[in-house]
Amino acid sequence: MMRAYYHHGVRTTVTLDDDVALKLQALTRETGAPFKEVLNQTLREGLLLRRRPKPRVPFKVKPLGPGVAIEFESTSQLLEQLDELEHRTDR
């Protein structure tokens, strides 16, 4: 039977920007947790945030009005009809 071995505690050298290092050190002081824990938790939270889909911007569909029908066979024809409609409603 083969055993699976997992590497826990992989060591990696990372150069932190000064502002990031200061914020991590402040979190370390606030929480009393070791720097390593604060760094790992912060990275986990940041990675989770990147996976979430961005919220969609809601939009409203405006009715054209009673008796208004748009028929088109091409995109340019549709755009012309919409322009005409817009000019009629601007008056």
CNS distance restraints for C-alpha pairs under 8 A (distance, minus, plus):
assign (resid  16 and name CA) (resid  20 and name CA) 6.22 0.50 0.50
assign (resid  16 and name CA) (resid  21 and name CA) 5.86 0.50 0.50
assign (resid  17 and name CA) (resid  21 and name CA) 6.23 0.50 0.50
assign (resid  18 and name CA) (resid  22 and name CA) 6.16 0.50 0.50
assign (resid  19 and name CA) (resid  23 and name CA) 6.30 0.50 0.50
assign (resid  20 and name CA) (resid  24 and name CA) 6.19 0.50 0.50
assign (resid  21 and name CA) (resid  25 and name CA) 6.07 0.50 0.50
assign (resid  22 and name CA) (resid  26 and name CA) 6.12 0.50 0.50
assign (resid  23 and name CA) (resid  27 and name CA) 6.23 0.50 0.50
assign (resid  24 and name CA) (resid  28 and name CA) 6.15 0.50 0.50
assign (resid  24 and name CA) (resid  35 and name CA) 7.32 0.50 0.50
assign (resid  24 and name CA) (resid  38 and name CA) 6.82 0.50 0.50
assign (resid  24 and name CA) (resid  39 and name CA) 6.72 0.50 0.50
assign (resid  25 and name CA) (resid  29 and name CA) 6.32 0.50 0.50
assign (resid  25 and name CA) (resid  35 and name CA) 7.06 0.50 0.50
assign (resid  26 and name CA) (resid  30 and name CA) 6.14 0.50 0.50
assign (resid  27 and name CA) (resid  31 and name CA) 5.94 0.50 0.50
assign (resid  27 and name CA) (resid  32 and name CA) 7.99 0.50 0.50
assign (resid  27 and name CA) (resid  38 and name CA) 6.91 0.50 0.50
assign (resid  28 and name CA) (resid  32 and name CA) 5.50 0.50 0.50
assign (resid  28 and name CA) (resid  33 and name CA) 5.53 0.50 0.50
assign (resid  28 and name CA) (resid  34 and name CA) 6.26 0.50 0.50
assign (resid  28 and name CA) (resid  35 and name CA) 5.67 0.50 0.50
assign (resid  28 and name CA) (resid  38 and name CA) 6.24 0.50 0.50
assign (resid  29 and name CA) (resid  33 and name CA) 7.54 0.50 0.50
assign (resid  33 and name CA) (resid  37 and name CA) 6.38 0.50 0.50
assign (resid  33 and name CA) (resid  38 and name CA) 6.49 0.50 0.50
assign (resid  34 and name CA) (resid  38 and name CA) 6.44 0.50 0.50
assign (resid  35 and name CA) (resid  39 and name CA) 6.05 0.50 0.50
assign (resid  36 and name CA) (resid  40 and name CA) 6.14 0.50 0.50
assign (resid  37 and name CA) (resid  41 and name CA) 6.01 0.50 0.50
assign (resid  38 and name CA) (resid  42 and name CA) 6.02 0.50 0.50
assign (resid  39 and name CA) (resid  43 and name CA) 6.16 0.50 0.50
assign (resid  40 and name CA) (resid  44 and name CA) 6.14 0.50 0.50
assign (resid  41 and name CA) (resid  45 and name CA) 6.19 0.50 0.50
assign (resid  42 and name CA) (resid  46 and name CA) 6.15 0.50 0.50
assign (resid  43 and name CA) (resid  47 and name CA) 6.06 0.50 0.50
assign (resid  44 and name CA) (resid  48 and name CA) 6.21 0.50 0.50
assign (resid  45 and name CA) (resid  49 and name CA) 6.30 0.50 0.50
assign (resid  46 and name CA) (resid  50 and name CA) 6.48 0.50 0.50
assign (resid  47 and name CA) (resid  51 and name CA) 6.67 0.50 0.50
assign (resid  48 and name CA) (resid  52 and name CA) 6.81 0.50 0.50
assign (resid  64 and name CA) (resid  68 and name CA) 6.22 0.50 0.50
assign (resid  70 and name CA) (resid  78 and name CA) 7.49 0.50 0.50
assign (resid  70 and name CA) (resid  81 and name CA) 7.15 0.50 0.50
assign (resid  71 and name CA) (resid  78 and name CA) 7.36 0.50 0.50
assign (resid  72 and name CA) (resid  77 and name CA) 5.72 0.50 0.50
assign (resid  72 and name CA) (resid  78 and name CA) 5.37 0.50 0.50
assign (resid  73 and name CA) (resid  77 and name CA) 6.70 0.50 0.50
assign (resid  73 and name CA) (resid  78 and name CA) 7.63 0.50 0.50
assign (resid  74 and name CA) (resid  78 and name CA) 6.41 0.50 0.50
assign (resid  75 and name CA) (resid  79 and name CA) 6.24 0.50 0.50
assign (resid  76 and name CA) (resid  80 and name CA) 6.22 0.50 0.50
assign (resid  77 and name CA) (resid  81 and name CA) 6.30 0.50 0.50
assign (resid  78 and name CA) (resid  82 and name CA) 6.19 0.50 0.50
assign (resid  79 and name CA) (resid  83 and name CA) 6.11 0.50 0.50
assign (resid  80 and name CA) (resid  84 and name CA) 6.24 0.50 0.50
assign (resid  81 and name CA) (resid  85 and name CA) 6.19 0.50 0.50
assign (resid  82 and name CA) (resid  86 and name CA) 6.09 0.50 0.50
assign (resid  83 and name CA) (resid  87 and name CA) 6.24 0.50 0.50
assign (resid  84 and name CA) (resid  88 and name CA) 6.30 0.50 0.50
assign (resid  85 and name CA) (resid  89 and name CA) 6.36 0.50 0.50
assign (resid  86 and name CA) (resid  90 and name CA) 6.18 0.50 0.50
assign (resid  87 and name CA) (resid  91 and name CA) 6.79 0.50 0.50
